[in-house]
């Protein structure tokens, strides 16, 4: 389910609490983040939740989270689509989506409906590319998959 939780309507602390309540920072499979460049978004969320004293993580807990939390990030797929080059591997290079560089100005100008439209288009672009790449990469996996040998478990 996709929901835009607007800071300008709820306030930052309540937005963060709402996201935390969904389990995004729980190191479980109950909520698996899916998106683009999630390490940035999740790190930002951890920092803001810490600022608001909604979480109190020490280094071992932070490491545990990063080593156990499942998430599906489009960033490596974009790099591979760009023939292994990081430069130029942004989502708007491969999808009908503009750069997010103008979002801070839209916020300052109070263009909140436009921000929601941008976020929705970005979600659609990321999900469309993930769906398409899943098929292509899945086909490659089917061609490359080794037969299961004696004593090996199924993948």
MODELLER restraints for C-alpha pairs under 7 A, 6 or more apart:
rsr = mdl.restraints
at = mdl.atoms
rsr.add(forms.Gaussian(group=physical.xy_distance, feature=features.Distance(at['CA:4:A'], at['CA:116:A']), mean=6.98, stdev=0.5))
rsr.add(forms.Gaussian(group=physical.xy_distance, feature=features.Distance(at['CA:5:A'], at['CA:15:A']), mean=6.25, stdev=0.5))
rsr.add(forms.Gaussian(group=physical.xy_distance, feature=features.Distance(at['CA:7:A'], at['CA:15:A']), mean=6.13, stdev=0.5))
rsr.add(forms.Gaussian(group=physical.xy_distance, feature=features.Distance(at['CA:13:A'], at['CA:52:A']), mean=6.42, stdev=0.5))
rsr.add(forms.Gaussian(group=physical.xy_distance, feature=features.Distance(at['CA:16:A'], at['CA:49:A']), mean=6.41, stdev=0.5))
rsr.add(forms.Gaussian(group=physical.xy_distance, feature=features.Distance(at['CA:23:A'], at['CA:31:A']), mean=5.75, stdev=0.5))
rsr.add(forms.Gaussian(group=physical.xy_distance, feature=features.Distance(at['CA:24:A'], at['CA:31:A']), mean=5.77, stdev=0.5))
rsr.add(forms.Gaussian(group=physical.xy_distance, feature=features.Distance(at['CA:24:A'], at['CA:33:A']), mean=6.78, stdev=0.5))
rsr.add(forms.Gaussian(group=physical.xy_distance, feature=features.Distance(at['CA:27:A'], at['CA:65:A']), mean=5.42, stdev=0.5))
rsr.add(forms.Gaussian(group=physical.xy_distance, feature=features.Distance(at['CA:27:A'], at['CA:68:A']), mean=5.83, stdev=0.5))
rsr.add(forms.Gaussian(group=physical.xy_distance, feature=features.Distance(at['CA:27:A'], at['CA:69:A']), mean=4.53, stdev=0.5))
rsr.add(forms.Gaussian(group=physical.xy_distance, feature=features.Distance(at['CA:28:A'], at['CA:69:A']), mean=6.07, stdev=0.5))
rsr.add(forms.Gaussian(group=physical.xy_distance, feature=features.Distance(at['CA:29:A'], at['CA:70:A']), mean=6.48, stdev=0.5))
rsr.add(forms.Gaussian(group=physical.xy_distance, feature=features.Distance(at['CA:32:A'], at['CA:70:A']), mean=5.86, stdev=0.5))
rsr.add(forms.Gaussian(group=physical.xy_distance, feature=features.Distance(at['CA:32:A'], at['CA:71:A']), mean=5.17, stdev=0.5))
rsr.add(forms.Gaussian(group=physical.xy_distance, feature=features.Distance(at['CA:33:A'], at['CA:71:A']), mean=4.91, stdev=0.5))
rsr.add(forms.Gaussian(group=physical.xy_distance, feature=features.Distance(at['CA:33:A'], at['CA:72:A']), mean=6.31, stdev=0.5))
rsr.add(forms.Gaussian(group=physical.xy_distance, feature=features.Distance(at['CA:34:A'], at['CA:71:A']), mean=5.93, stdev=0.5))
rsr.add(forms.Gaussian(group=physical.xy_distance, feature=features.Distance(at['CA:34:A'], at['CA:72:A']), mean=4.72, stdev=0.5))
rsr.add(forms.Gaussian(group=physical.xy_distance, feature=features.Distance(at['CA:34:A'], at['CA:73:A']), mean=5.93, stdev=0.5))
rsr.add(forms.Gaussian(group=physical.xy_distance, feature=features.Distance(at['CA:35:A'], at['CA:72:A']), mean=6.56, stdev=0.5))
rsr.add(forms.Gaussian(group=physical.xy_distance, feature=features.Distance(at['CA:35:A'], at['CA:73:A']), mean=5.28, stdev=0.5))
rsr.add(forms.Gaussian(group=physical.xy_distance, feature=features.Distance(at['CA:35:A'], at['CA:74:A']), mean=5.95, stdev=0.5))
rsr.add(forms.Gaussian(group=physical.xy_distance, feature=features.Distance(at['CA:35:A'], at['CA:126:A']), mean=6.43, stdev=0.5))
rsr.add(forms.Gaussian(group=physical.xy_distance, feature=features.Distance(at['CA:36:A'], at['CA:73:A']), mean=5.28, stdev=0.5))
rsr.add(forms.Gaussian(group=physical.xy_distance, feature=features.Distance(at['CA:36:A'], at['CA:74:A']), mean=4.74, stdev=0.5))
rsr.add(forms.Gaussian(group=physical.xy_distance, feature=features.Distance(at['CA:36:A'], at['CA:75:A']), mean=5.49, stdev=0.5))
rsr.add(forms.Gaussian(group=physical.xy_distance, feature=features.Distance(at['CA:36:A'], at['CA:126:A']), mean=6.84, stdev=0.5))
rsr.add(forms.Gaussian(group=physical.xy_distance, feature=features.Distance(at['CA:37:A'], at['CA:73:A']), mean=6.15, stdev=0.5))
rsr.add(forms.Gaussian(group=physical.xy_distance, feature=features.Distance(at['CA:37:A'], at['CA:74:A']), mean=6.76, stdev=0.5))
rsr.add(forms.Gaussian(group=physical.xy_distance, feature=features.Distance(at['CA:37:A'], at['CA:75:A']), mean=5.33, stdev=0.5))
rsr.add(forms.Gaussian(group=physical.xy_distance, feature=features.Distance(at['CA:38:A'], at['CA:73:A']), mean=6.05, stdev=0.5))
rsr.add(forms.Gaussian(group=physical.xy_distance, feature=features.Distance(at['CA:49:A'], at['CA:55:A']), mean=5.79, stdev=0.5))
rsr.add(forms.Gaussian(group=physical.xy_distance, feature=features.Distance(at['CA:50:A'], at['CA:56:A']), mean=6.10, stdev=0.5))
rsr.add(forms.Gaussian(group=physical.xy_distance, feature=features.Distance(at['CA:74:A'], at['CA:130:A']), mean=6.75, stdev=0.5))
rsr.add(forms.Gaussian(group=physical.xy_distance, feature=features.Distance(at['CA:78:A'], at['CA:89:A']), mean=5.31, stdev=0.5))
rsr.add(forms.Gaussian(group=physical.xy_distance, feature=features.Distance(at['CA:78:A'], at['CA:90:A']), mean=6.71, stdev=0.5))
rsr.add(forms.Gaussian(group=physical.xy_distance, feature=features.Distance(at['CA:78:A'], at['CA:91:A']), mean=6.91, stdev=0.5))
rsr.add(forms.Gaussian(group=physical.xy_distance, feature=features.Distance(at['CA:79:A'], at['CA:85:A']), mean=5.65, stdev=0.5))
rsr.add(forms.Gaussian(group=physical.xy_distance, feature=features.Distance(at['CA:79:A'], at['CA:86:A']), mean=5.43, stdev=0.5))
rsr.add(forms.Gaussian(group=physical.xy_distance, feature=features.Distance(at['CA:79:A'], at['CA:89:A']), mean=5.25, stdev=0.5))
rsr.add(forms.Gaussian(group=physical.xy_distance, feature=features.Distance(at['CA:82:A'], at['CA:89:A']), mean=5.71, stdev=0.5))
rsr.add(forms.Gaussian(group=physical.xy_distance, feature=features.Distance(at['CA:92:A'], at['CA:98:A']), mean=5.58, stdev=0.5))
rsr.add(forms.Gaussian(group=physical.xy_distance, feature=features.Distance(at['CA:92:A'], at['CA:99:A']), mean=6.06, stdev=0.5))
rsr.add(forms.Gaussian(group=physical.xy_distance, feature=features.Distance(at['CA:95:A'], at['CA:125:A']), mean=5.72, stdev=0.5))
rsr.add(forms.Gaussian(group=physical.xy_distance, feature=features.Distance(at['CA:96:A'], at['CA:125:A']), mean=6.54, stdev=0.5))
rsr.add(forms.Gaussian(group=physical.xy_distance, feature=features.Distance(at['CA:97:A'], at['CA:121:A']), mean=6.52, stdev=0.5))
rsr.add(forms.Gaussian(group=physical.xy_distance, feature=features.Distance(at['CA:97:A'], at['CA:122:A']), mean=6.17, stdev=0.5))
rsr.add(forms.Gaussian(group=physical.xy_distance, feature=features.Distance(at['CA:97:A'], at['CA:125:A']), mean=6.62, stdev=0.5))
rsr.add(forms.Gaussian(group=physical.xy_distance, feature=features.Distance(at['CA:103:A'], at['CA:115:A']), mean=6.58, stdev=0.5))
rsr.add(forms.Gaussian(group=physical.xy_distance, feature=features.Distance(at['CA:106:A'], at['CA:115:A']), mean=6.83, stdev=0.5))
rsr.add(forms.Gaussian(group=physical.xy_distance, feature=features.Distance(at['CA:148:A'], at['CA:154:A']), mean=6.82, stdev=0.5))
